[in-house]
Amino acid sequence: MKKFLILIITISMIGCVSPEDQARIDGATMFQSGMQKYIVNVEKVDAEFTAFENGDLQTMFDGTSDNLIWNSPQGDSLSKDAWMEGMKGWHNEFENFKFTNRQYYPGVDDTRFFT
């Protein structure tokens, strides 16, 4: 009888969720999913920065998409190969280069990327 009463109460509580509460629950679920993607993306971007600092440019290059389009400061849209040559040249101009106070906000919206 006790299990039956608990079952009835549980079903009643689930059935009483208002549309506003359900929207909050759905929003919280989407937020958590987005945060998980964000954390993964932060780790990936951080690894790219660290590879650049350590002079391991090939690892940095390997971590980028083959479809990369580089928008240079001059406004050009260049290929991944052009970006790689640019990064090699830039890296050669510095000694003990470090990214400090890394502030970046990697996206989590999968619909905004080209495949």
N, C-alpha and C positions, 0 to 999 in steps of 0.2 A: 504494500500500500504506500509505503514511504517513497519508493522509487517512482510509482505512478504519479504521486503528488508533485514530486520534483520535476518530472517530465511535463506535466500540465503547466506548472509555473514557468518553466523554461520556454515552452512553446508560446505561452501567453506573452512573455516578455519580448521574444523575437518578433512576434506578430504585431506588437504595439510600437514598433519603431516608426516614427513619423517621417514623412518625406524629407524634412529639414535635417533630421538626425541621420537619415541614410545618406544624404548629400555630404554631411560632415564626415561620416565614416568613409565614404568613397574618396573624398578629398584627402583625408589623412592617409588612406592607402596609396593614392597617387603620389602624395608628398614623400612617403617612405620609399616608394619605388624610385622616384627621382633622386632622392638623397643617396640611395645605394649606387645608382649610375654615376652621380656626381663624384662620390668618393673614389670609385674605380677610375674615372676620368682624371681626377686630380693626381692619383698615383701614376697614371700613364704620362701625363704632362710633366710631372715632377721628374720622372725617370728620363724624359727627353732633355730637360734642362741640365740634369746632372751629367748625362752623357756628353752634352756640349761642353760643359765646364771641364770635364776630365779629358777632353780631346778625343773622345770615342765617337767621332762623327758617323762612322758606318752604322753603329748601333742606333744613333739618332735617325739616320736616313731609313734604316730598316723598320723603324717604328712608325713611319708615315705612310699614308695611302699612296698607291701608284697613281691615283687620280688627282693628286695634290695640284692645286693651282695657286701660285704665289702671287700675291698682289704687292708689288714692290712699292717703296715710298714714292717712286716716280709715277705710280698709277698703272704700271704695266701688269698684265696678266701673263705670268710666265709658267713654264712647265716645272715638274719636279727636278729634272736635270739642271735647269737654270738655277733653281733654289739651292740645290746641293752645291753647285759651283760658288754661288753667293755666300753660303754658309762657310765653305772652306776658306774663301778669301777673307771673310770677316774674322773667322777664328784665328787665322794666321797673323792678323794685325794686333792681337792682344796677348799679354802674358798674364798668367794667373787670373784669368777672367772668372768672375763669380756673379751669379744672379742672387742678389740679396733682397730680402723683403718680397719674396715671390707672391705677387697678387695677380691671380688669373682666375677666370671663372669659366671652366670648361662646360660646354652645353650638355644637356641630357635629352634633347628633343630629337629622337631618331628620324622624324619625318622631315627634318631640315637638311639632311645630307643626301648627296647624290651617290648612287651605287654604280 
